[in-house]
Amino acid sequence: MTIQSPIWRSPITSSDRVLLEIQRAIVEGDIPAGSKISEPELARRFDVSRAPLREALARLERCHLIERTPNAGARVVKLSPEGLISLYQLREELEGLACRLAAENMAEKEIEELGALLDQHLNTQRVREGESYYQEEGDLDFHYRIILGSKNAYLINILCDELYFLVRMYRVQLGMNGPRVSRAFDEHKAIIMAIANRDGELADLLMRRHIGASRKNIEIQLQQIRNEHDISN
């Protein structure tokens, strides 16, 4: 079975276009986390009529970027320590499994391309100097490529369609910087080595540890933000 990268489906309808635009704005924080959704405002901002906008918003709700509350309308999801823990617990389990399957199912050429992608990441000044580690979405994302390499369509649907952009929202807005950059890069290298050696058990373990360390890093930042907010109030 041929499995295609879900993210790179070309937008066909107005709903597809506005979905991608709003999705990116939410992930990158241009539409702030926790902010109330105003359909008239979004329709003006993204130059779209209400029908395709509502369809796009429904799809964003299925991706967990938008949540609806009875009598309160729709809001962009909040980034919280509680939400992070729940999401990353699931991510550890599923990406660990994806890594195990990738060790069994990735072609040699795909593993070589994954290594080349990591070299490409290292060549960016931010990563080389330990400043930050920002990965573009889709095929330029180390984790995304491994998930596709699992060759498991159900796993890919959950991690690359349903949860991908919520995970990415945490990663982009509260991503890696400082000492965590070099450690994360080294963890990626170790994961590739385990996959290349076809050691699924080790690949699974290393991915779980890697995601657990990322969760702790983001959790610290979220707690700092919460403390600053409490002080200002």
N, C-alpha and C positions, 0 to 999 in steps of 0.2 A: 504494500500500500504506500503510495506517495503522500507524504504529509507536507503541506505548504505552510509557510510562515504566515500566521493569521494577521499580524500587524500590517503587512505590506499589501493587503488587498487594496486595489486602487479605488478611491471614492467614486461612486457612480451617481448617486442621487444627491439632492440638496441636503438630505438628512445625514448622509455619509460625510459630506464636506463639513457641515457644522459640528457633527460629532467629533471629528478629528481636531477641529479648531478649539472647541470648548474643552475637550479632553486634555489637550496640551496646555491650555491656559490654567486649568485646575492643577494639573501635575506640577507645573512650574511656579505656581503661586500667584499668577497674574489675576486669577479669580481666587480670593483668599479662602483658606480652609475655614469652615464654619459660617461662611457668608450666606445670606438669604438669596435664593434664586428668584430673580424678577424676569418673567418671560418677556414683557415689553422691552426691558432694557437689553436683554440678550438678543432679541430680534433686531433691534437697532444696531447694536454693536457688531453683530456678525452678518447683517444684511440678509436676513432670512425670514420667511413668512412663518406664522405660528404653527401650522401643521407639521412641517419637517422639523421645526425646533422641538415640538413636543415629542416627536418620535425619537429625536436625538437624546432628549432628557430622559426618556424611558430607558434607552439603552445605557446611558450613563448610570442610571440607578441600578441596572443589572450588573454593572461593573463595580458597584459599591463606591462610586465617587460622589453620588448624590443620595441623600436619604430624606424620606418624607415622614413628617410627624403629624398625626391627626390634629386638625384645627390650627396648625402652625405652618403648613406649606412645606416646600422643599428647601433644603440647604445643602451646601457643599459639606462633605464629611469633615469632621474635626480630626486633627492629628492628636492623639492622646496616648499616654503610657498604657492604658488599658487596651485600647484598640491595637496598638503596636504588639503587645504581648500575644493577644489572641491571633493576630495575623501571622506573626513570625513563628508561633508554635506550629501552625498549619504549614507554613512555608518550610520549616526545618524537616518535617516529615515528608512532604511531597517532593521537595527538591533533593532531599537525600535519596529518595527512591528514583527520581529522574537521573541522578548521577550514577546510581548503581546500574540502571538500564543503559545509560549512555556508554558505560564501560563495556557492556555486552554488545551493543548494537551500532555504535558509531563506526563509520568506515574510516580507514586509515587517512584518507584525504581530508575528511571532516576534522579529524583530530589534529592534523597538520595545520589546517586553516584556523582552528581554535588557538593553537600555539602562536600562529602569525598574528591573530587578533590581539593576543596578550602583548606581543612585542610592539604592536602598534600603540597600545595603551601606554606602555613604558616610554615610548618616544615622545609623548606629550610632556611639555615642560612641567606642568602641574604635578604629574605623577612622579616624574624623575626627581623633582626637588622635594617631594613629600608634602606638597601644598594641599592638593585635593585629588580625589579620584572620581571623576564624573564620567559615566558611560552613556553614550547615546542609546536611543531605544532600538528594539528589534535586533536585527542581525549584527549590530555593533555592540550588543550587550552580551557579555560573557555568560551570564546565567541563562539568558534567552536561548543562546546557541546550544547549551547543554540540554535544556529542556526539549528542544527540537530533536536533539540527538538521542533522546530516550526512545523515539519512534512509537510512543504510546499516545494514540489520538485522544483518549479521555484525559490523560494527564496534561497534555498540551492544551486542551480546551480549558481546563481549570486554571492552569498557571499562566498561559499566554493570552487568554481572552478574559476570563472572569475576574481574576485577581491581579493581573499584571500591572495595571495602571495605578491601583491603590498601593501596591508594593512600591511602585516607582515614585509615587507621590512622597512617601516617607524617605526614599533613597535620595531623591532630587533635593527636597527642601531641607532635609536633615542628614545630608550625606557625609561621606568620609573626609576628614581633614586631619592634619597633624600626624602624630605617630601611627594612627590607625591605617594611613594610606599605605605605607611600606609593608605593614603586617598583612593587610588584605591582599596586596599584590602577591606576596610570597605564598599566601594561602591558595590563591588562584593557581599559581605554578604547581603547587603540590597536588592539587585536584587534577590538573591536566596530566601530571605524571602517573597518577593512579589510574586514570582512564586509559592512557596510552599502554600501561602495563596490564590492562584488562582485569584490574583488581577492583571489582564492583563493591566488595565489602569495605575496603579502605576508602574508595571514592565517596561512598555513602557517608561514612563516619566523618571524613574531612569536610564535606559540604555542610553537614549538620553543625559541626563546630564553627565553621566559617559564618554561617547565618546566625548562630547563637551569639558570636562575638559582635557581629554587626548590630544585632538587636540591642545588646548592652550599650554599645556606643550611641545609638539613637536614643535609647531610654534616658541616658545621662543628659543629653541635650534637651529632651522634652521636659525633664524634671527641672533643669535650670530655667527654662522658659516659664514654667509654671511658678517657680519660686520668685522670679522677677515680676511676674504679673501680680502675685500676692503682695509683694512689697509695694508696688506702685499703687495698689488699691488700699 
